[in-house]
Amino acid sequence: MPLFFNKLEKIIFKNLNLAPAPMFDLLGGFSFYIISAAVKLNIFEVLKDGGLALEDLSVKTGSDTRGLEILLKCLESLDYVKKKDDRYHITGMTAKWMLKSSEADFKSGFEYYHSTMMELWPYISESVKAGKENINFYEWLSDKPDVAESYQKFMMSLAVMNLPEILKRISMKKERVLDIGGSHGLYSISLCRKFSDIDVTIIDTEYSMPFLGNNIESAGIKDRIHTVTGDFLRYDFNSGFDAILLFNVLHEHREQENLPIIQKIYNSLDLGGRVIILESVSNKKISQAADFGVGIYSLLFYHFLGGQNYYFEEIKSWLMNTGFKKIKRKNLYKSGFCIIEGWK
């Protein structure tokens, strides 16, 4: 797990400023690549069925024994593995979050971010200087099928983790629903499972269609979910919808791109219809970790796509200026996201 100050370290590094606290940021960067190496070597999957001695683990992962032992010591310090009776085991944290069988598989996140850390993140300063993304993320991803697969798997893992709380906050009757930028489709699939009378159309780019199609097929509800391939920034939506989902879309775009999307949503809704937005919004200070989490992803969206995390007040003003009424916000405390609803 991430390195944290103990009480003595907090006094020395933070309160008294006697030692260089930036050292922990350097160590955090190193730890990412240590865990990425473990993922590449398949260490966690090899150990999931029981502990192994160093020599056996070396054979199964195709690794040098001495190098593997040094790597395992680092992983033990980070609480990803533990050594007992000369055998290495995964920890409960690793079993829950870092296996293919995990409900939310963060291993795919390390696979995906490993490439972006090497090829995209070093150029943050260029984006900040230029006022736009240095390299467009989706264009960069288009010829990297392995990275694209890891990215989609990680996004699906995050969706699975957040779905229970989201489903508790959304209510639907017999409605015709449009899901804009539905990507993997897990949100719409879950809503269809919970509400048997809704019919959903998902629009997204060709890039998303393979995962989307497979997920709809696996869910066995092809008759209730329809797909449209297209760029929703340029696509004219049909009218007559009762609800339109805009999940994790606004943060990928600049304000001047978001405003036309919201206008098209308003035009496509029947009178009394609503837009349902899922976003991680910027907030007043909550905690250092929460503020950093929102901040770092805001920087990611800016650096990768020219977007950012927006304040609730900004999104509310966009909706009100378009004509939406009764703007409501529902906080999702486990995930840190919120649901914003507005009625036509």
Phi, psi and omega in degrees: 000166182302152178286133178236153172294134162276179186299317180293317179296323178298319179295314185288313188275327187251301186295312183265344179056041182272341182225159187285101176300329176304342176302327180291330176290322175297315180297324178297320176297317178297319184297325178302314182287332174297313180291321177300321178296319178297321178294316180297324180277355177066028185299315185294319179294321180295325184271356190294333183266004179148164183288152178227147172289159184306314184296318179293319179294325177299316180294314185291333179259358181064041187244154171293132186300314183294314179297320179296320180297321178294317179296318180296326178296320177294317179295328177291320178296328180272001175072027175268331174226164175221149181250128180217124180054045177063021176233143182262139181228155170279154178273171177299324178299314181295319180297324183281327192239348193236018179246158176301328182275356180294145179299319174239105189270100179279351176301318179296331176295319177292323177297316181291310184291337179302317180289319181291327178297325182277324190253339184243314187297330180299350187249027178302318183299324178295319178295317181296320178293318186280339183077020179199171181298139179287317176225126180294127187301312184289328174293318177298322184284340191299330181250025180231074186300325180293317179293320179299321179294317178296321179298312180296319179297320179292318177298322178293322178297317178295321179296315179301320181294326185266346188301315183305317180289323180295315183295332178290336187260357181243131177238138179221152176248224174273104188223150171262120192242139171247128179251108183271123181068042187291348174053244183288344175083003185295328179293312180293321178300315181293322178294321178296323178293323182280322183243105191286347185259005181266152178233128190240138169245127179251128176244128175199175184284168181302329181305324185275344192296321180301311179294318181299312180299317180296319182292320177294318179299315181295326181285342178071032181230042181298335182284348184244354177234122181245148183242145175231125179269122180174163176274110186292347175291332184246348185277136176270116182289153171289169179255176175091018179271146177269331179212142177232125179269134175229080188260121176054045180246313188303322184291346180273358188226157174287163180303319183292345173269328182289323183300315177295327177299313181295323178295318179295324177298313180301316182293333185271349181272144168290158176301130184091355177285171185219153170259140179238113185252134172245121182211153165265104187265154172290146183224172167293164187304130176249302176205163181298317181293316180295317180297320180293320180300313178294319182294317183292324178285330173298318177295321178300313181296322178294313185289324183274324191223356182086004180267204178180168167281136181253158174284150177304319181299326178293312181296319179299319180293323177299315181295314183295319180292337177279337180124356179291149182233171177050052181290124181235146178239132176237116181281138174254100194287330181288320184266338184086358177276177171214155176254130179242126180239142176219143184249144176274000000 
